[in-house]
Amino acid sequence: MNAALLGVYLQNFLHFDFLIFILAGINAWMYHKTLRSAQNIERVLAPKGHVLGGLEHYKGLKKEYEGPLSARGEAKLLDMRRGMTLYHSLYANITGIFPLMGLLGTVVSLIPMVQSLGNVQQGLFFQALTSTFWGIVFAIISKGFHGIIDAKVAEAEKKIETFLDRYGEEIKERTR
């Protein structure tokens, strides 16, 4: 690799590419948090390596499951799931932003180059770059908000599922 090419990489890194590397670091942290959250939930729901397998497993592990089945334990478990869902959603959305960031960096680099062309085609090319620029900017912003709302929607769906399961059990108990 020659010195000129290395200089280009360094110059790009100090400008727009640095943002991509920061985003990659944040994404690695989100992955770690998602993985840890999933492992913690697994430890609560499957203590001592047992697989959830119905009543026969529950009888042997009744003491282990008393915590998660209490109101306080359930609230803690729901909080853990909420955190896991949020981290996972943010990780997935940041991952989806990387190609957009690369395109945005390309467009940002091309705009000054087009300004120096000075020919008749400059206007059309510049118009294409600016519309691409704004499309990418709003796609990145929207993708970020999608990550937030996606986690909230998934959590709401889980709460509804939990409520319906409890309600169904309550109805079964009343009809017996």
Secondary structure, DSSP 8 states (H G I E B T S, - for coil): --HHHHHHHHHHIIIIIHHHHHHHHHHHHHHHHHHHHHHHHHHHHSGGG----SHHHHHHTHHHHHHHHSHHHHHHHHHHHHHHHHHHHHHHHHHHHHHHHHHHHHHHHHHHHHHTT-STTHHHHHHHHHHHHHHHHHHHHHHHHHHHHHHHHHHHHHHHHHHHHHHHHHHHHHH-
